Amino acid sequence: MSKPPPTDETVCRNRKAAFRFEILEQVDCGIVLRGTEVKSLRDKNASIEEAYARIEDDELWLIGSHIAAYSFAHAQNHDPLRRRKLLIHAREIRKLRPQVEQKGLTLVPLRIYFKNGKAKCEIALARGKKQYDRRQAERDREARREADEAMYRSRRR
């Protein structure tokens, strides 16, 4: 029997990350969750817009993420803003630590998703963009959009 193809269901994205940061490297890691958090994630009740990751005591933690309380849970519900441990190999943490300690580099979550039934988080090593970098990126995007539109119009004629 052949295995079914792997599933990849995105729960939430950090759309502002590409605008605010220059993405240098990406790493996938697992998330330690409670039962009600998994159920809430399956309902897509999560946000990582203001979240970040930090290395503490050779462990990687997701801080500031919001997973809404599960509506059908009773007294055993979770704290929506609690810190969540990220599961990543020690060698990858050792590789990331000196880079994060450099001035201007940080770990930013890009998305939370389910892969083969397990919750995963995509973390990026990123450098913050300055205001003028953002404006230049917006100008480039606008120029690309205009060029694509002109190409589309020329093909239609």
N, C-alpha and C positions, 0 to 999 in steps of 0.2 A: 504494500500500500504506500502511496506517496503522501507526503505531508501537505497540508493545505498551505497556501502562500501566507507569509507573515502579514499580519494586519497592523496598520499604523493609523490610529484614530487620534487626531489632535483635539485636546480639551480646550486649551487657551494659548494665546500667543502674546508676546510682548512686542506690539507693533511699534512702539516708540523707540525700541532699542536700536534699530537700524538708523533712525534719525538722530538720536542722541550720541551714539557711539560708533566708533570704527571697529568692526569685528575683526579680530586677529586670528583666533583659533576657537574651534568648537569641540565640546566633549559631551557625550551622553552618559547619564548616570541614573541609577534607580533612586526611588524616594521611599523612606520609611514612613508608612501611613497607618492610621487607625481605620477600623472597618467603616465608620461613618464618613471618613474622609474619602475613601474609595468610592462609596456610593454617591457622595456629593460630586466627585469628579466625573463619574459616569453620567450624571445629570448636567455636566458642563457648567457647574457653579463655582468657578475659580477665576482668580485674577493674579497676574504677576507683573502688572505695570510698574509698581513701585518696589519690587523685590530685588534682592541682590544675594550673592553667595559670599561666604567668608570661611576661611580655613582657621580652625581653632583646635589645638591639641591634636594635630594630625588627622582631623576629621573635617569634612566639608558640610556646611550648614546652609540651608535656604532660609533667609530671613525676610520678613515683610510680605510674604505671599499670603493671599487670602483665599481660603477654601471655605465656602459658606457652610453653615451648620446644616446637617441633613434634616429635612423637614419631618420625617417619620421616626426619628430617634427620640428617645425619652431622656432620662437623666444621664445616659451614657454618651451624650453628644460631645464633640471635640471643641476646643478653642479655635476659632477661625484664623487667628493670626499667630498661632504658635510656631516656634522654630521647628523646622523639619530636617532631619539628617539625610544627606545625600550619599548614596552608595557608589563609591568609586575606588579603583585600585590604589593602593598606597603609592605605587611608583608614579601614577599620574598626579597625585597630590604633591609628591616630592618634586615633580617637574613643574607644577603650577606655582608652588610657593614662592620661589625666587622671582618669578615674573610678576606676581601680584604685589610683592613687596616693592617693586619699582614704582617710582612716582608716576601717577596718572593711569595705571592699569587697574582694572577691577574685574570681578566675575559677575556676569549678568545672565539671568535666565532668559532664554529666548522663547521656549514653549514647554508645555507639559502635555504629554501624550501617552496613549496606551500602546504597547507593542507586545503582541502575543499575550494579552491579558494582564500585563504588568505595567504599572505606572512608571513612566520615565520622565526625566527632565533634561532638556538640552541647555547646557551652560556654555557661555562664550567668554573668552578672555578678550576684553575690550578696552579701548582708550577713548576717553571722552572727547567729543568734538567741540571745537570752539564755535562761537557764533558765526564767524566768517566762513568756516568750513561748512556749516549748515546752509548758509546762503548760497555758496558755490554749488553744493550738491543739488539744491533746489533749481538753480539756473541750468545745470547740466540735465536734470530730469525734464525740465520744461523744453529745452532744446531738442532732446531726444523725442519727446512727445510730438513736437511740431514737425520734426523730420519724418517720423512714422506716419503722421497724418497726411503730409504732403505726398509721400510714397503711395499711400492708400488711395488718395484722390487721383494721382496720375495713372494708377492701374485701372481705375474704374472708367476712365475715358476711352 
